[in-house]
Amino acid sequence: MPKNIVLISIIRFVYNLLLWVDKRKTAEDMMPVFRYWLENLANNQGFDVGIRHNGELVGMIGVQFDWGNRTESIGYFISKNSEGKGIITISLKSLIRSL
């Protein structure tokens, strides 16, 4: 499946969950979001990564650091077709181990 179609299907799935999704209809529309994510990574404020399963992008997971309060928050989403397969559980365990 072409990457643009995968991205658009994921965007549709999380439309009601994430505020930035409403403004993003194409892969090109995601460029400001990607830049924001890269700035967070460069500034040690957090990171977001794709979740791949069987060679396909099926979701995302990320962590944001609040250094002043010494806390982190984790967010994730997964495509409807990938729900119930333990993918998020595995991704969360991997992310938490790496922190």
Contacts in CASP RR format, 6 or more apart in sequence:
PFRMAT RR
TARGET T0000
AUTHOR 0000-0000-0000
METHOD contacts of the structure
MODEL  1
MPKNIVLISIIRFVYNLLLWVDKRKTAEDMMPVFRYWLENLANNQGFDVG
IRHNGELVGMIGVQFDWGNRTESIGYFISKNSEGKGIITISLKSLIRSL
1 56 0 8 1.000
3 27 0 8 1.000
3 57 0 8 1.000
4 26 0 8 1.000
4 27 0 8 1.000
6 56 0 8 1.000
6 57 0 8 1.000
7 27 0 8 1.000
7 30 0 8 1.000
7 57 0 8 1.000
8 25 0 8 1.000
8 26 0 8 1.000
8 27 0 8 1.000
9 79 0 8 1.000
10 57 0 8 1.000
10 58 0 8 1.000
10 59 0 8 1.000
10 60 0 8 1.000
10 77 0 8 1.000
10 79 0 8 1.000
11 21 0 8 1.000
11 24 0 8 1.000
11 25 0 8 1.000
13 77 0 8 1.000
13 79 0 8 1.000
13 80 0 8 1.000
14 21 0 8 1.000
14 77 0 8 1.000
15 21 0 8 1.000
15 22 0 8 1.000
17 77 0 8 1.000
18 77 0 8 1.000
20 33 0 8 1.000
23 29 0 8 1.000
24 30 0 8 1.000
24 33 0 8 1.000
37 47 0 8 1.000
37 48 0 8 1.000
39 45 0 8 1.000
40 46 0 8 1.000
40 47 0 8 1.000
40 48 0 8 1.000
40 64 0 8 1.000
41 47 0 8 1.000
44 65 0 8 1.000
44 67 0 8 1.000
45 64 0 8 1.000
45 65 0 8 1.000
46 62 0 8 1.000
46 63 0 8 1.000
46 64 0 8 1.000
46 65 0 8 1.000
47 62 0 8 1.000
47 63 0 8 1.000
48 60 0 8 1.000
48 61 0 8 1.000
48 62 0 8 1.000
49 60 0 8 1.000
49 61 0 8 1.000
49 62 0 8 1.000
50 57 0 8 1.000
50 59 0 8 1.000
50 60 0 8 1.000
50 61 0 8 1.000
51 57 0 8 1.000
51 58 0 8 1.000
51 59 0 8 1.000
51 60 0 8 1.000
51 61 0 8 1.000
51 76 0 8 1.000
51 78 0 8 1.000
51 87 0 8 1.000
51 88 0 8 1.000
51 91 0 8 1.000
52 58 0 8 1.000
53 82 0 8 1.000
53 85 0 8 1.000
53 87 0 8 1.000
58 78 0 8 1.000
58 79 0 8 1.000
58 81 0 8 1.000
58 82 0 8 1.000
58 87 0 8 1.000
59 76 0 8 1.000
59 77 0 8 1.000
59 78 0 8 1.000
59 79 0 8 1.000
59 82 0 8 1.000
60 76 0 8 1.000
60 77 0 8 1.000
61 74 0 8 1.000
61 75 0 8 1.000
61 76 0 8 1.000
61 88 0 8 1.000
61 91 0 8 1.000
61 92 0 8 1.000
61 95 0 8 1.000
62 74 0 8 1.000
62 75 0 8 1.000
62 76 0 8 1.000
62 95 0 8 1.000
63 72 0 8 1.000
63 73 0 8 1.000
63 74 0 8 1.000
63 75 0 8 1.000
63 95 0 8 1.000
63 99 0 8 1.000
64 72 0 8 1.000
64 73 0 8 1.000
65 71 0 8 1.000
65 72 0 8 1.000
66 72 0 8 1.000
66 73 0 8 1.000
72 99 0 8 1.000
74 92 0 8 1.000
74 95 0 8 1.000
74 96 0 8 1.000
76 88 0 8 1.000
76 91 0 8 1.000
76 92 0 8 1.000
78 87 0 8 1.000
78 88 0 8 1.000
END
